[in-house]
Amino acid sequence: MVTTDEATEAARPRGYTPSKKELGKETPKRPGAGRRPGAVETRPPANKQEARERRRAARAEAAAEFRREGGPRDRGPEKLLARNVVDSRRTVGTWFFGGALIVVLGSSAVMPPAVQLISNLLWGALALGVVIDSILISRKIKNLVQQRFPKTEARMGSLYLYAIMRAITFRRMRAPAPQVKIGDKI
């Protein structure tokens, strides 16, 4: 005579493995199940205002961290060297945007022709100054990277562009924040 257990086993496919529930051995629940590792356990916000405040605080913390350490594009010893080269000197690029504002105002149609001529000459001088400054920064970075990191795999063109873009940004607006003072030896 065949029992019900044997009949159900015969009806199952060949590679069937019974579940723990079928065997009566259910997995016990853990208190931290479902949490991310390293996550701090916090209570849910009581209302919308508290949730908004938490989001604002998290955004402020992330922005402060980015300002200190930078993002993925700012990582690597070569990028740090390029940042320090730019931050240790005064650059024409920092004056470029202020000068561009003067040029826009001075070249308007209501200005006398002499003021328009001077603003156009200023525009040319600023552009030439930025180009010359960019070449000098690129040459210095090239020499320092070749001396300090002879086996580097960093692309030099991307380092140059990174440094030039940093050079035309106002010093106070640079991220990550400058770690060297103007005039420091690199």
JOUR-V949551 format. One record per backbone hydrogen bond with DSSP energy under -1.0 kcal/mol. NH is the residue of the N-H (numbers start at 1). CO is the residue of the C=O. E is the energy in kcal/mol with one decimal. If there is no record, write none. Layout:
nh=NH co=CO e=E
nh=NH co=CO e=E
//
This chain:
nh=7 co=3 e=-1.8
nh=8 co=4 e=-2.3
nh=9 co=5 e=-1.9
nh=10 co=6 e=-1.9
nh=11 co=7 e=-1.3
nh=16 co=13 e=-1.3
nh=23 co=19 e=-1.5
nh=25 co=20 e=-3.1
nh=33 co=30 e=-1.1
nh=35 co=32 e=-1.7
nh=39 co=36 e=-1.9
nh=51 co=47 e=-2.0
nh=52 co=48 e=-2.6
nh=53 co=49 e=-2.3
nh=54 co=50 e=-2.2
nh=55 co=51 e=-2.2
nh=56 co=52 e=-2.5
nh=57 co=53 e=-2.4
nh=58 co=54 e=-2.3
nh=59 co=55 e=-2.5
nh=60 co=56 e=-2.3
nh=61 co=57 e=-2.2
nh=62 co=58 e=-2.3
nh=63 co=59 e=-2.5
nh=64 co=60 e=-2.2
nh=65 co=61 e=-2.2
nh=66 co=62 e=-2.3
nh=67 co=63 e=-2.3
nh=68 co=64 e=-1.9
nh=69 co=65 e=-3.0
nh=70 co=66 e=-2.1
nh=74 co=71 e=-1.5
nh=75 co=72 e=-1.2
nh=80 co=76 e=-1.9
nh=81 co=77 e=-2.1
nh=82 co=78 e=-2.4
nh=83 co=79 e=-2.6
nh=84 co=80 e=-2.5
nh=85 co=81 e=-2.3
nh=86 co=82 e=-2.1
nh=87 co=83 e=-2.9
nh=88 co=84 e=-1.3
nh=89 co=86 e=-1.3
nh=95 co=92 e=-1.4
nh=99 co=95 e=-2.4
nh=100 co=96 e=-2.3
nh=101 co=97 e=-1.7
nh=102 co=98 e=-1.6
nh=103 co=99 e=-2.3
nh=104 co=100 e=-2.5
nh=105 co=101 e=-2.2
nh=106 co=102 e=-2.8
nh=107 co=103 e=-1.8
nh=111 co=108 e=-1.3
nh=116 co=112 e=-2.1
nh=117 co=113 e=-2.3
nh=118 co=114 e=-2.2
nh=119 co=115 e=-2.5
nh=120 co=116 e=-2.1
nh=121 co=117 e=-2.4
nh=122 co=118 e=-2.5
nh=123 co=119 e=-2.2
nh=124 co=120 e=-2.1
nh=125 co=121 e=-2.5
nh=126 co=122 e=-2.8
nh=127 co=123 e=-2.4
nh=128 co=124 e=-2.6
nh=129 co=125 e=-2.5
nh=130 co=126 e=-2.4
nh=131 co=127 e=-2.2
nh=132 co=128 e=-2.6
nh=133 co=129 e=-2.6
nh=134 co=130 e=-2.5
nh=135 co=131 e=-2.1
nh=136 co=132 e=-2.3
nh=137 co=133 e=-2.5
nh=138 co=134 e=-2.5
nh=139 co=135 e=-2.4
nh=140 co=136 e=-2.1
nh=141 co=137 e=-2.5
nh=142 co=138 e=-2.5
nh=143 co=139 e=-2.3
nh=144 co=140 e=-2.5
nh=145 co=141 e=-2.8
nh=146 co=142 e=-2.2
nh=147 co=143 e=-1.9
nh=148 co=144 e=-2.9
nh=149 co=145 e=-2.5
nh=152 co=149 e=-1.6
nh=159 co=155 e=-1.5
nh=160 co=156 e=-2.6
nh=161 co=157 e=-2.4
nh=162 co=158 e=-2.3
nh=163 co=159 e=-2.5
nh=164 co=160 e=-2.7
nh=165 co=161 e=-2.6
nh=166 co=162 e=-1.7
nh=167 co=163 e=-2.2
nh=168 co=164 e=-1.5
nh=169 co=166 e=-1.1
nh=173 co=170 e=-1.4
nh=174 co=171 e=-1.0
nh=177 co=67 e=-2.5
nh=183 co=88 e=-2.8
nh=184 co=181 e=-2.0
//
